């Protein structure tokens, strides 16, 4: 690898504020905030609005939207005009 062009890869604490869950994972994210982890070491800290712990797709709370096809939608909107033209 070429020296001096890659961002620093390090462990970062991510906090999903919607479910109050913390993750310690590797990232190149740059932040000035720090937090002490369970192991007693201090790591960079970043808050998240949503993660795999709170996203509907991963939690199984995903809503299924009943969707019609384009043709059915067209016929519903303009089907009544067929006899008038």
RANOR-V223151 format. One record per residue. N is the residue number from 0. RES is the residue in one letter. PHI is phi in radians with two decimals (* if undefined). Layout:
# RANOR-V223151
n=N res=RES phi=PHI
n=N res=RES phi=PHI
This chain:
# RANOR-V223151
n=0 res=X phi=*
n=1 res=X phi=-1.32
n=2 res=X phi=-1.32
n=3 res=X phi=1.44
n=4 res=X phi=-1.94
n=5 res=X phi=-1.72
n=6 res=X phi=-1.23
n=7 res=X phi=-1.23
n=8 res=X phi=-1.68
n=9 res=X phi=-2.65
n=10 res=X phi=-1.35
n=11 res=X phi=-2.33
n=12 res=X phi=-1.56
n=13 res=X phi=-1.89
n=14 res=X phi=-2.09
n=15 res=X phi=-1.45
n=16 res=X phi=-1.25
n=17 res=X phi=-1.27
n=18 res=X phi=-2.17
n=19 res=X phi=0.94
n=20 res=X phi=-2.03
n=21 res=X phi=-1.97
n=22 res=X phi=-2.30
n=23 res=X phi=-2.00
n=24 res=X phi=-2.41
n=25 res=X phi=-1.33
n=26 res=X phi=-2.79
n=27 res=X phi=-1.80
n=28 res=X phi=-1.03
n=29 res=X phi=-1.82
n=30 res=X phi=-2.59
n=31 res=X phi=-1.64
n=32 res=X phi=-1.36
n=33 res=X phi=-2.27
n=34 res=X phi=-2.64
n=35 res=X phi=-1.56
n=36 res=X phi=-1.58
n=37 res=X phi=-1.04
n=38 res=X phi=-1.45
n=39 res=X phi=1.56
n=40 res=X phi=-1.56
n=41 res=X phi=-1.69
n=42 res=X phi=-2.25
n=43 res=X phi=-1.08
n=44 res=X phi=-2.26
n=45 res=X phi=-2.47
n=46 res=X phi=-1.63
n=47 res=X phi=-2.22
n=48 res=X phi=-1.48
n=49 res=X phi=-2.64
n=50 res=X phi=-2.54
n=51 res=X phi=-1.15
n=52 res=X phi=-1.31
n=53 res=X phi=-2.14
n=54 res=X phi=-1.27
n=55 res=X phi=-1.00
n=56 res=X phi=-1.12
n=57 res=X phi=-1.48
n=58 res=X phi=-1.58
n=59 res=X phi=1.44
n=60 res=X phi=-1.72
n=61 res=X phi=-1.20
n=62 res=X phi=-1.48
n=63 res=X phi=-1.70
n=64 res=X phi=-1.65
n=65 res=X phi=-1.30
n=66 res=X phi=-2.04
n=67 res=X phi=-1.60
n=68 res=X phi=-1.32
n=69 res=X phi=-1.12
n=70 res=X phi=-1.13
n=71 res=X phi=-1.10
n=72 res=X phi=-1.14
n=73 res=X phi=-1.09
n=74 res=X phi=-1.12
n=75 res=X phi=-1.13
n=76 res=X phi=-1.37
n=77 res=X phi=-2.03
n=78 res=X phi=-1.09
n=79 res=X phi=-1.22
n=80 res=X phi=-1.40
n=81 res=X phi=-1.00
n=82 res=X phi=-1.34
n=83 res=X phi=-1.44
n=84 res=X phi=-1.58
